[in-house]
Amino acid sequence: MAAGAGARPAPRWLKALGEPLSAAQLRRLEEHRYSAAGVSLFEPPLQLYWTWLLQWVPLWLAPNSITLLGLAVNLLTTLVLISYCPTVTEEAPYWTYFLCALGLFIYQSLDAIDGKQARRTNSCSPLGELFDHGCDSLSTVFMAVGASIAVRLGTHPDWLFFCSFIGMFMFYCAHWQTYVSGVLRFGKVDVTEIQVALMIVFVLSTFGGATMWDYTIPILEIKLKIFPVLGVVGGAIFSCSNYFHVILHGGVGKNGSTIAGTSVLSPGLHIGIIIILAIMIYKKSATNVFEKHPCLYTLMFGCVFAKVAQKLVVISSFDMMMYFSALCLQISRHLHLNIFKTSCHQAPEQVRVLPSKNHQNNMD
């Protein structure tokens, strides 16, 4: 049955969740084509590994199942580390850092092949893109928390706050510029390189312990942990300058507006409110809630961020899990798709890659 040939009636339990998308948004969804541009430094050699890995994936395994499995592994390994270091000042057992490195590697590998599996099984769809980005938004939060624990950033609350929230902001900006230009652009140093750097941090903490980052370098009189922080600051400045160049000058709508015809600055309101609230509570809290519970604080705001990011992905301005569940179910019902199953029927091609350029995250 062709996608969009007429939506089948919604079951009662789906109606209870509600339908987040309007009829107009569903029509735009049918016309959606995923576009990506740019190749990062590590992508070409890693493509060889990802292509080899895909050969071991059975055809019956749905791309969204691969995405969800990667997310689950990354979250579980990070939660183990969080359980040992709730205030980001403790030192966890060495094996927990290695477990996080392994979990991040598995997540990266599965995230890279889900789109390949989608094309391999002719199951590319906007639902797959939404599902992939939804999992990525959550993983971004957990990666930031895990890396902060690995270098014991809890001893410097301001650094910890910055490194915890800058990843969310950069992820949002990446999709903000997509909302403006219609193309998801990747630089030479992008998500793949960041993930590799975090794996290296985890491995170093495995062998040297988290306290190794407290070592003070002679003469310079600075702690070793300042170098990862400087790397984050430099990367954020570089990436955000590219993002905002596109946001301010790359609008493809009428009079330089977004693809939805709205102001290019309108998405900034949502992420701005989240970050301002986070800063105000951090600085004004009489109980020092962030210093005492930094992991819970970041994860709570991370869930809010993930919901806002998903609204941006589906081009629009409950509870996060209810919203995301209802969204996926409504799209799958409208396009006659199975979320966690592949079908023998060929789905219409949904991926458009710009000439000579692609990216690892070719969504299903």
HUZI-V323529 format. One record per helix or strand of 3 or more residues. SS is the DSSP state (@ for helix, = for strand). FROM is the first residue (numbers start at 1). TO is the last residue. If there is no record, write none. Layout:
SS&FROM&TO / SS&FROM&TO
This chain:
@&12&17 / @&23&31 / =&34&37 / @&43&54 / @&63&84 / @&94&120 / @&126&150 / @&153&155 / @&157&181 / @&191&208 / @&210&214 / @&225&249 / @&254&256 / @&268&284 / @&289&292 / @&294&313 / @&320&334 / =&351&353
